[in-house]
Amino acid sequence: MKKIMAVMGICGAAMLGACDSNAGAKNGDTVIIDFAGFMDGVQFEGGTANGFPLTLGSGQFVPGFEEQVVGMEKGETRDINITFPQNYYPELAGKPVVFKVTVQDIVKK
């Protein structure tokens, strides 16, 4: 009984989701996301996908994108604000954009 109470106390005290399998996405997890990119409020070509598997921390997306997905939960939608690098595609290089991202699922590592 003492062991059960100790575990319950630790989980309850943490309040950070350490004992919750539905806690937000962390580096190393793969999130299945839908996203659409907008520049000046207009959706741009090539910046949209549905059901995209992204392993957080992989560096697969431009800097700043993955870091803002960390902590999102299944079903959550968030605006991700980034500025494309100067050495990106000419029409997007150095431009600020907003990606509307929805997490469809989280596959824990």
Secondary structure, 3 states (H helix, E strand, C coil): CHHHHHHHHHHHHHCCCCCCCCCCCCCCCEEEEEEEEEECCEEEEEEEEEEEEEECCCCCCCCCHHHHHCCCCCCCEEEEEEECCCCCCCCCCCCEEEEEEEEEEEECC
